[in-house]
């Protein structure tokens, strides 16, 4: 968290953010969902930003022997006793991602009906485990991932494509474990908490189709890999579908989500004396557009007392997107924060509004921070240092400005991930 003294309203917002993180702490949420030990072996597999901390919770509470492997991004590893850890690239896969995916598939090979697989799935796993579909090159998957990210595709669209270019996602890891029982525990970073989208659903049946994936590529004009277009058109890389007998002995549970974090933040805010209102846990769209919408709501509160009476805190979650126009330093949360400050500037009552936007994984694109906070004087302070808000926003360089005024939120990897956290505090007159 910030090391320099912050305005009191920002300190209040940081308390809410910490409450949201605590609600998704795997050591707290994993134990209650662990199944009974099987007659045979227990194999743990996991992928995502929370995989190591989830595995640590399993090891701490599992009453029998176990083995396995989990895959995490750099900086998210933890010392484990029985479960192997692989660190891989994120958000664009690399050769390590391919090797790690192969290691996961190997871990669930040759199991029996007496064995149990505990799958620990969290956001970020799609890039960490990349096993290209037959005939597809890693370079092709890297290219498609980069293009979708840069063109502002939503996580739903990106993961729909990923499930159909993969030999491990879209239920294929669970199919490989057949006939063992599979219990999947999920920490959701997906707006709406659709389980098949979390890390592209390696252990869940996938109702989407190759045609759906092809539609996403066409929507964003990604048509420079004809072999991919042709394979998807022929349905060659179809994922595992609902009703597949190999997934019959399978259960899954979402054990933490954005809603849990927002609810915990609201409870903390209430204890601190604030009226708290949750807009939604699934707000998506361009960061700049979301910022304008949030600014309009906050200004309506401060100017008209609707839809909420001040003083209050307005909370929201979900995942913004950023269409890259420049090569600056920033992420969707810092871009939201800067755009919000610009939308509020000069408006009546804006001097009573503070806000915070941060990723619950502790990482925000290229910002080298979790996110940022803003106060009424943020842009004036930036201009006094020669930092120009519009120029930097247009260059996707929001973190440079916010770092310049000491407004970045630093946590390091939080070892969990329930999507973005946004909070706007409207103070009393």
Secondary structure, DSSP 8 states (H G I E B T S, - for coil): ---S---HHHHHHHHHHHHHHHHT-HHHHSGGG-----SS-EEEEEESTTHHHHHHHHHHH--S--EEEEEEETT-----SSEEEEEE-SSS--HHHHHHHHHHHHHTTT--TT-EEEEEEETTHHHHS--B-TT--HHHHHHHHHHHHHTT--HHHHHHHHHTSBSSTTTHHHHHHTTSEEEEEEE--STT--GGGGGG-TTS-----HHHHHHHHHHTT--S-HHHHHHHHHTTT----TT-GGGTTEEEEEEE-HHHHHHHHHHHHHHTT-EEEEEES---EEHHHHHHHHHHHHHHHHHH--SS-SSEEEEEEE-EE----S--S--HHHHHHHHHHHHHTTSTTGGGEEEEEEETTS--TTSSSSEEEE-TTHHHHHHHTT--HHHHHHTT-HHHHHHHTT-EE-----S----EEEEEEE---
